[in-house]
Amino acid sequence: MYMPLAARLRPHRIEDMVGQQHLIGKGKPLYKIIESGSVPNMIFYGYSGIGKTTLARIIAEKTDKTLYKLNATTASTSDIKNVISDIGALGNGNGIILYIDEIQYFTKKQQQVLLEFIEDGSITLIASTAENPYFYVYSAILSRSTVFEFKPVSSKDVEKAVRRAFDFVRDEDGVDMTVEDGVVEYIARACGGDVRKAINSVEVLTSRRPGQKSVEVSLEDTVQIAQKSNFRYDRDGDMHYDILSAFQKSIRGSDENAALHYLARLIKGGDLASICRRLLVIASEDIGLAYPLAAAVTKACVDSALQLGFPEARLPLAETVILLATAPKSNSVICAIDAALADVENSECGDIPSDLRDSHYSGAKKLGHGTGYKYPHSYPGHYVKQQYLPTKIKDAVYYVAGDNKTEQAAEKYWDAIKNAEKKQKTD
């Protein structure tokens, strides 16, 4: 029966795994757990091909427990019940580890079937998911499990696995193999941290006719076979929001180079709508009144990008990113509106002052609406002091000028006018 090279090469010891040293290196959390033999319910979170299934198998072997494996995309409730029915069966004396791949696809009912048995220790659950478990796994399972985040394997670590794969094929088949310089490094870079994908590339590159005892692996063939996949992007997944978050934080931090890098990732993902929306937000949230024209420029560039589409849209988008990243920054706008919203949502603000109420209807004067209103344009500097806020919150302050030239100039201008009006009253 055919078995893929990646399966034949699957490590049986923690020490033979590549990557994940932040979890399984000596003295690290997961290493300690496995060595202790007391394995809790766990959720492995990370991309495919980076060792989640392999580690579950190693844990089962290390603890001498029986491993059952289900894939949530195809498994049914009866499959879960079949595993449960094997609890205490001959050969399962040391317990059961149930490995559920892609657990986010299990329904709430399916996950509830497991609860009683993972709580009393009859079954040790090891679940894996490529999606953020805090978003996609039911809280009842989360609260009974420890989450471990697996990271893409570095290209240097993948190189070790690729070299081992070439050596394994050479030794297993007794084949005379020549691997051109650069092949190993290219596969390691192109796989995007997915060890299984890298080994699959080795398998294809070393395939040959029956009886053929020599093989040459060229860099040219490798480039064709190991198509680059080191860019990971999912518009509905966790990475989408991670990139957008890094994108905005880089602009806010005035690092135009980092901002352009994350823009390039978003462009590569073809996500024009998310880029445009985020840029419009940044113009008001992070630049704001420090450079008010940024909002207008951003809107013009966003409109151009939407009209052009990719690939040309990259130009107005890059222009906007560089402008916003290098512009002076102020968060006074978001602080002001959020403070005002907090007052509206969390307190009784009181009625609108009568002077400010609508007076454009018959009977308004009888109610005293608008009768004492002072028209600012009729006064020097187009300003006159009067109460605008409801009486209960008449001293509330929401907007505080940022420490940039534009807002400081505006504050100075109004301080001068208000002081002049105060002095005039005193005189």
Buried (B, 14 or more C-beta within 10 A) or exposed (E): EEEEBBEEBBBEEBEBBBBBBEBBEEEEEBBEBBEEEEBEBBBBBBBBBBBBBBBBBBBBEBBEBBBBBBBBEEBEEEBBEEBBEBBEEEEEEEBBBBBBBBBBBBEEEBBBBBBEBBEEEBBBBBBBBBBBBEEBBBEBBBEBBEBBEBBBBEBEBBBBBBBBBBEBBBEEBEBEBEBBEEBBBBBBBBBBBBBBBBBBBBBEBBEBEEEEEEBEBBBEBBBEBBEEEEEBBEEEBBBBBBBBEBBBBBBBEBBBEBBBBBBBBBBEBEBBEBBBEBBBBBBBBBBBBBBBEBBEBBBEBBEBBEEBEEEEBBEBBBBBBBBBBEBBBBBBBBBBBEBBEEBEEEEEBEEBBBBBBEBEEEEBEEEEBBEEBEEEEEBEBEBBEEEEBBEEBEEEEBBEBBEBEBBEEEBEEEEEBBEEBEEEEEE
